[in-house]
Amino acid sequence: MIPSTGWSLLDNVIIRNGTLYIVTEDPSSFLDPYHMFSTGAPMLSDPASWAAKDPTSKEIRIVTPAEALRIIGPHASRLEGVTFLCNDNPQFVSHYYHFVAEILFGLWRTYSVLDLNIQADGNTTLAAPRRFLFPRVKKLEFDDYSGLSSLIPQTIFPTMSFEFSDTWADRSQTDRPFIFDRVVIADRVSAEHAPEWNGLYKYVAPAFTLPGSPGPLWWSPVRRALLQFLGKFRAMESPTASTVPVITYISRQDWNRRMLHPDDHKVLVKALGDLHRNHGYEVNIVNVEELSEREQLSLAVRTTVMLGVHGNGLTHAVWMDPRRKPVLMEFFAQDGFSTDYEYPMRQLGIEYYGWWGNKYFGHRELPSVYMGGGFQGNNIRIDGMAVAAKIVEHIQSSETS
């Protein structure tokens, strides 16, 4: 067993009638089930809802081999290979950011402890997961509006199957035990009990207390698989094949929520255009909803500077190549801040700057999380000239370091 609160890697897990049985000679060596698995109840804040999330013996039991034989019996059906099990409810699963930068991010990070020597080109000894299991989610509840949550795992793990709550219920009704060879479990409710949750409010944070390959190498097999799907694997082998910096501004000006002040948007667009004219940088100003999923991903993997107002489109930053010294610049309303995108960048070795008007802050001087006030407003101020100057500074510094 490899445990971290909310994230667990377990071998030979038995599931019968919807209950997880963890078999061990020493039950005291395991985390309390409270830190591993929950009922999957919705994430509401009232005391009754919190109590409804805590696991009972119906959800998970830790038993000795003798108890297992008595409870389960001598026969079981084995499900071979690695299973990714996400115990979240639909509240967060059907969202590109939560699915990729939290759920998939944490599951792969937990699984990657089995190979501490992953290479920069993505070579690994880890076998691709065989199935992705969502016990609390129906198939229709999984598909997000962007189409990316369902596309990404199918492209990076093409032989993996998806199983949802109907499959979980069907297995439960057979009254037959099933042995899962290896299970990597993500449980959002349990993760909130971890000390790493405090201040960061990041579901995935406990997974990064586990050992892993140095720096961002743990993620490189996932990025490699995406590049292979996009037909851009050469970029994984030769990250400097294209030396022209690629700047991608993800605009939210048509979203009616979290938008720049119209005048500031115009100034920013002009300043970025000047970077193309004066420095030869490739500049892309995009509304991601106007691009296909493949076009979005193809642009993201080439991007070296990504910028925009806090929003789902910035999730694409996880596909940038750390070896090209990329940066994410995220715009907030004054005093607003969220670690949603800063935290993944930190774990991928990607530079990050949050912006308030003409002021910016990086990984080492983060403000407190605050999503009140004008955080969701449509007149967020940004100094486009200052942003453009910082982009030039970052690119020139990267080229000389």
N, C-alpha and C positions, 0 to 999 in steps of 0.2 A: 504493500500500500504506500502511495505517496500522497500525503494529505496537505491541504491548506484550506482554511475556512472558506467554504463555498466552492472549492475546486478540489476534486479527488480523482486519483487514478487507481483503479482497483482491478485485480485479476480474479477470475472465477466467481463472479457475482451471480447469485441465484435469484431469479424473480419468479414468484408464484402468486397468483391472484392479486397482482398489482403491488406486492410487497417486495422490497429489496432485502435479501438475506446475505449478510457479510459473514463468512465462515472463518473463524480463527481460533487457534489454541489459546490465545491470550486477548480476550476482549478489551482488557484495560489498555492495550497498546494502540487502540483506535481513538480517533476523535469522538467526542460525544456526537450522536446523530444530529443533535441540534445544530452542529457546525457543518453538516454534510448534505442534508436532504430535508425538504420541507413538504408541506401539503400542496404547494404551488398556488395557494390562494392569492387573489389580487393584492397588489401593493397599496393598501389604503392605510391611513394614519391613525385611525381610531383604535383604542385598546382592544376592543372585541376582534377587530380584523387582525391585529398582530397575534393575538392568541390563536386565531384560526390557522395561522401559518406554521405553527410549531408542529414538528412531526410526532406521530404516535407510532405504536407498534404496527399499525396498518400500513404505514409508509416505509419504515426501515427497521430492521432488527439485526443486532450483532450477536451471533450464536457460535457455540463451539461445534466441532464436527459431530459429536454425539447428539447434540440438540438438533443439528441440521438433519441428521439421518432420521431422527424421530419425527420431526416436523414435516420434512420434505419427502422422505422416502428414498429408496435406492435408485430410482430411475429419473432421468431428466433428458431434455433435448438440448443439445449444445448449439449455440450460435457462435460461429467461428469469427476470428478477426477482432478488430478494434471497433468499439461502438462509442460515438459521441452522444452523450445523453444530456439534453438541455431541459431542466425541470422548470423553466420559466413558464408563466402564463402568457396569453396573447398580448398583454398590455405592452410588452417591449419587443417581442420576437419579430413582429411585422414592421420593422423599421431598419433601414440600411445601417445607420450609425450603431444602434444597439446590437444588431445582429453581427456586423463585421468587427467593429472596434471594441466590442465588449465580449459577446458570446464566442464567436469564432476565435478572436484574439486570445481569450483566456483558455479556451479548450486546447488550442494548439500550443500555447505556452506551457500548459500543464503537461501535455503529452510529450513535449520536446525535452523534458528532463531525462528521457530514456536515451537521448543522443546528445551528449555534451560537446560533441565535436562537429557540429553542422558547419558546412563550408560556405564561403561567401557566394559561390555559384549555385547554392541550394542543394548540393549533394547531401544526402542523409541516409541513415540506416532505418529510419522510421517507415513502417508500412503505412500506406494510405488507409484511412478509416473505411470500414465496410458499410457502416450505416450511421445515419443521423436520426436520433430518436427524440421525439417531442411528446412526452406522455400527456401534457396538459393542453395541447394545441391541435385544432383541426386544420386540415390542409388549407381550407379557404382562409383561415385566420393567419396563415404564415405568409401568404403572398403580399408583399408591400407595394405601395403605389409606384415606386421607382422601378420595380421589376428586378432589382439587383440582389435582394436577399436570397431569392431562389436561384438566380443565375450564378452567383459567385461560387457556392459550394459545388454546383454541378460542373463548373468549368475547371476548378482546381482539383476536385476529386471525382473524375468522370465515372468511376465504377462504383461510387457510393450510392446506396439507396436511402430513401427518406421514409420514415415511419412516424405516423401521427397518432393522435389519441384513439382513433378507431382500431388501429393495430394493437395498441396497448390494451384496450378493452377486450379485443378478440382473444389475445393470449391469456388474459386474466380469466376469461370465461371457460377456458379449456380445463382449468383446475390441474394443469400440468406444470411442473417446474421447468424453467429454461435456464441454462447456464451460459452466461456471457463470458467469453474468453477474457476480454479486457474491456473495461468501461472507463471513460473519462467523463466525469459528471460536473456540470455547471449548475449551481443553484443560487439564484440572486438573493433570496431571503437569507440563506445561511451566510452569504458573503457580508451582509450588513452587520453581522455579529463580530467581524474581524476588527482588530485595532486599526488596520490600515484604512478602514472605511472613514474614520473620523477625520474631518477636515478636507479629505479628497473627494469623498462621496463617489468613489469609483468602484463599481461592481468587480472589475477585473483586477484591482490592486492586490488582493491576497495571492493571486497566482504568481505575481512577480517576487514573492518571498521565496519561491522555490529556486533551486539551482538551474542554470541554463547555459547554453552556448554564449560565448562572449558577445557583448554589445547587441547589435540587431540581428546577429546570424541566425538566431532561433526562428525568425520569420522568413528567412530566405527561401526555404522549400515551397512555401505558400506562394510567394511572389514569383518564383521560378515557374510553378505550375500555371499561374495566370498568364505569364509571358508566353509560355508554350501554346496556350489556347489562342492568344492574340497573334501568334506567328511572329513574335518579337524576341525569341529566345537569345538571339545574338547580343541583345542589349545586356543580358545577364552575364554573358561571357566577356563582353567588352564594354564596360560602362562608359568609357570615354570615346566610344565610336562617334558620337555626336557632341561636338564641343560648343555648339551654340546654345546659350542658356534659353530655356523655354519658360515663359511667364504665363501663368493661367489665372485670370481673374474670374471667379465664379460669381456672377451677378445674381442678386435676389430682387432686382428692381421690379419684377412682375409678380412677386409673391404676395404682396399686401401684408406682409409681416416680416419684421426685422429687415428693413431696407435702409440704405443710405439716404441722407438728404439729397434731393434731386440735383442741386447745384454741386454738391461734393462728389456725387457720382460722375458728373460731367467733367469736373476737374481731374478726377482720378483717371478716367478713360483717356483724356488728352495727355496727361503725364505719362501714361503707359505707352501711348502712341509715340511720344517723343523718345522713349527708350528704344523703340524699334528704329526710328529714323536716325537717332544720334549714335546708337551703340550697336545696332544690328541684331538685337535680341529678337527672338520669336515671341510675339505677344498674341495671346488668345483671350478674347473677352466673350464669355459663353454664358448662356442660360442652359443649364444641363438638361432641362426638360425638352429642349429642342434637338438634342442629340440622342442617338440610339445608345443602348447600354454599352455596346462594343466600342462605339466612338468615344464615349466618356472614359472608359477604362484605357483605351489606346492613348488618349491624351494624357491621362493621369500618370501612366508609367513613364512618359517622356518628360514630364514637368519637373523643373528644378526650383521654381518659385511659384507657390500657390497662395492665393489671397482671396479674401471675401469676408462678408459678414457671417457671424456664427450661424451655422445651418448645416443641414444634412449633406449638402454637396461637398463640404470639406472633408467628409469621410474618405474621399478619394486620395487624400494625402498619404494614407497608409501604403499606397502602391508606389510612391516615389522611391527612387533608388538612393539609399543612404550614402553610397560610395561617390555620388555626384555632389555631395554636400548641399542638399536641398534645404529649403526653408518654407515654413507655413506662416503666413501673416493673417491674423484673425482680427476682425473689427468688432468692437463692442460699443454699446451705449456707455456714456460716462459712468464710471464706477462699477459697471457690470463685468462679470467674469464667470466663466465656467471652465472646468478642467477637461471637458469632453474631448477636445482635440489636442490640448497641450499634453495630456498624460500619454496618449499613444505615441506622440512625436518623441517624447522623452524616452520611451522604451524602444524606439526604433533608431535612436541616435540622430534624429532630424532636428535642426534648429527651429526655434519657434519665437514669434513675437506677437503679443497681443497689443492692440492699439486702442487708445482713447484720443480721438482728435489728432493732435500732432505729437502725442507722447506714446512711447511703446515700452514694453517690459518683456523680459525673456524668462527662460526656465528658472533662473537663479533668484528672481525678485518678483515672484508671483503675488498678486493681491489675494484677498480672501474671496471665496466664492460668493457671488451675489447676483441673483437673477430677478431682482425686484425693480422698482422704478420704471425706467424706460427701456428695459432689456428687450422687450418684444416690440419696441416702437418702430415707426417708419420714417424717422428723421434722424437717423444716427449720423453723427458728424465724423468726418475723417479728413485729414489734410493730405490730399492726393499728391502734392509736390513732395511732402516729407516722406511719404511711403515710397515714391519713386526713387528719391535720394537714398533711402535705406536699402532698396533693392540693388542699386548700383554698388553701394558700399559692400553689401554681402557678396555679390558676385565677384567683385574685384578682390576682396579678401580671400574668397575660396580659390580663386585662380592663382594666387601667390603663395598660399599656405601649403 
